[in-house]
Amino acid sequence: MPDFSGQTVVITGASTGIGRATAVAFRRAGARVVLAARSTAELEQLAAELGGPEHALPVTCDVTDPAQCQVLMDRAVAHFGGLDILVNNAGLLVSGTFEHLQPGDLERQFTVNLFGVAHCIRAALPHLKRSRGVIVNVSSVAAFVGTPTSGAYSASKAALNNLGQSLAAELRPYGIAVCTVCPYFVSGAQLARKGIIRGGSRHNPAGRRRQAPGTQTVEQVATAILKAAASRRRLMVLSPAGVAIWWVTRLAPWLVDAVLAQAMRRLSR
């Protein structure tokens, strides 16, 4: 495990799932962690578990509000004296066939998964320039494939990947690395439980579904996020299945279309 002693890490979506596991992993690696989410009670409990104010600072924050993102970064710097790593993990799942999506669903998807990331990066940039720090955006293998019934989610993650690529080039002269981590299926991520589920969705809000081959735990994804931050690697696609999908979408897009069409035929039976 990389050593992050003395570094300050801001993690959004830190109350549950991947964010919580990432906070625990960074703390074990010696970092001071700033925990951001909308769930105040869960953040305060996690901060206490991680050692209290000396090591973990809980900050209630809705990433869709630029003012709250600014307060988040200001409090992090005021409390710990600087900012070295920003992990943009907060996310939302909108799932359902396009015809069943309600007015505002697509906008809400992008407001959280793309604009929320942009708000946090904008607020963190002055501090990351001083530390020559790292931005880690938690995306998804879904960014590479327009998955049926989750088109809004896939589109938002594809936009996030492209934003990360652009920012990596723009911020390199300042010594800032921008890393994009793309998990495959993740057990314990709780996206469906907290998401917007509409007609035709394959996601179960209770979180029970057949586990796909290559499914990872939130702890495994957290480990990958730490490795990405330490290596400053531009893109990290997780699990052999995820890597296979990434390659197939580039080398044989016709095959992807055929597989997706077959999947939709099965769903419509």
N, C-alpha and C positions, 0 to 999 in steps of 0.2 A: 504494500500500500504506500502511495506517495506520502511525503511528509509536508504538511501545510502549517507547521508551527509558526505562530506569529502573524498569520495572514487572516484577513477578515473576509468572510463570504456571506453574501446576501442570497437567500434562497426563497423564491416565490412558490406559492402552493405548498408550503412546508408543513401543513397540519396533518396531512395523510399521504398514503401511497408513496410514490417515488420521491416526492419532496421531503417527507418525513425521514425516509431511509437515507436520503442524501445528506440531510442535516446530521443524522447520527454518524454517518461515515466520515464526514468532514471533521466533526468534533473529535472522533477517535483518532483522526490523522493530525490532531493538534490545532486545528483552525478555531477561530472565534466565529460563531455563526449568528446571523441575523435572520430570524424566522418570520416570514411574511405570509399572511393568508387572511381570509375574512373571519375565520373561526377563532375568536379571542381566547376562549377557555382552553381549547386544544393547544394553541400556541403556548400559553402560559404553563400548561402542564408539561409540554415537551421541553421548554426552556429550563424548568426546574429539574427535569430528569438529566439534562445535559450540563448541569453545574451552576445554574443561576446566572445573575447579571455579569459576573466576571467572564463567563464563557459563552453565554447565549442570551440574545436580546429578542423578545417577541414584539412584533409590530403589526398591529391590525391594519390590513391594507387591501383595497380592491384595486387590482391593476388596471381596471378600465377607467380609473379616475387619475388623470395626470397629476393633479395636486397631491393626491395620496401617495403616488409613486415618488414625488419629490420629497415629501415628508419622510418616507421610508429611507431614502438615501441620506438625507440630512441627519436623521437620528442615528443611522449606522455609523456615519463618520464622527458625529459628536460623541458617541458612546465609546467607540473603539479606536478613534484617531485616524481612520483611513478606510479604503475599500480596495480589495485586491481581486476579488472574483464575484461575478454576478451570474447566478444560475436562474435562467428564465424557465421555470417549470410549470407555473400556473397554467391550466388549460381547461377546456370545456369540450364535451362531445355533443354534437347535434347529429342524431341518427334517425333515418327514415327515408323512404323514397321521396324524390323531389316533389311529387304531386301532393304529398301529405304534409310537407313543411308549411308552417304557419308564417304569416307576415312578421318579419323581424327575426326569424330564426337564423337565417343566413347572416344577417347583420350582427346578431349576438355572437355567432361563432367567430367571426373575424374580429369583433371588438375585444374578445378575450385572448384568442390564440395569436393574433398578429398585432393589433394596436396596443394591447396590454404589454407585450414585449417591447414595442417601440417606446412606450411611455417610460418603462423602467430603464432602457438603455439611454434614452435622452437625459434622464435625471442622473444617471450614474457616470456618464462620460467624463465630466471634469475630474472626477476622483480617479477614474481608471486611467486617465492620461497621466496623472501624477505617479501612479503606481506601476504604469505599463502593464496593466492587468489583463484579465481574461473574462470573456463573455461566453457562457455555455447556454445555448438554446436547446431545449429538449423538444425535439420534433417527433417524427414517427416514420416507419417504413411506409405508412399510408400516404406519405407525401409523394412517393414514386408511382402510385397506382390510384387511379380514380375509382375507388371501391364502390360498387353499387350499394345503395342504402346509407352510405356514409360519405356522400359526395361533398357535403359542406365541410366536414372534418378534413377530408383529404385535400380539398382546395386550400384550406387555411394553413395546413402544414406545408404544402408545396410553396405557398407564398412565403412562409417563414424560412424555408430552406433557401429560397432565392434572396431574401433580405439578408440572411446570414452570409451568403456568398459575396454580395455587394459590400456589406460592412467589413468583411475580412480584408478586402482590397483597400477600402477607404481608410481603415483604422490602422493598417500595418505601419504606416510612417510614424504613428504615435507609439508604437511598441505594444499595441493592444491586439491580442489574438481573439478571434471569434470562432468558436467551435460549435458544430451542430451534431447532436447525438440523436440517432434515429432508432429507438427501440422497436422490436417486433411486438407480438402479443405479450402482455405483462400481467401476471396474476397479482391481485392485490392493489391494482392501480385505481380502482373505484371510479373510473370515468363514467360508466353507465349509470351508477347509482346517483351521481351528482349531475348527470347530463340532461339534455332535452331529448326525449324519446318519442318519436312520432310513428304513425302507421307505416308498416312495411319494414320496420327496423329489425335487424337480427340480434340486437343487444337486449339483454334482460336487465332491467333496473335492479333486480335482486342480486345481480352479479354472477348468476349461475349459468354457465354455458359450457359446451364441450370444449375442452382445452386443446388448442391447436398445437401440432408438433413444433417444437422450438420455443414454446412459451417460457419466458424468464420471470424470475421473482423481482420484486422492487429492489431488493438488496443487490442483485446482480446488476441491475441498471444503475444503481447508485455507485457501485464500484467502477462502472464504465465512465460515469460522469467525472469521477475523481481522476481517472486515467486521462481523460480528454483534457481536463484542466491542467494537469501536470505536463502533458506532452505538447499542449497547445495545438492539437491536431485539428485540422479544418473540418473534417467530416468523419464520423464514426457510425457505421451501420452495425447493429447488434444482431447476434444469433446467425448461425449458418443459413437458416431459412430466409432471414432478412437480407443477407448478402446475396443469396441466389435470386431473390425477387429484384433486387437492385440491378443485377447484371442482366437478367432476362428482359427487363423493361427497356434496356438500352440496345441489346443485341437482337431481340425478337419481339418487338412490340405487337406484331400480329398474333403471336402465341398468347400474350396477355389478354388481348381482346377476345380470343376464342375461349379462354378459361373463364373470363368474367361473364361472357354470354351464357356459357354452360351453367355457371353458378346461378344466374338469374332464372334460367329455365327450371332448375331444381327448386328454387324458392317459390316460384309461381305455381307449382303443382299442388 
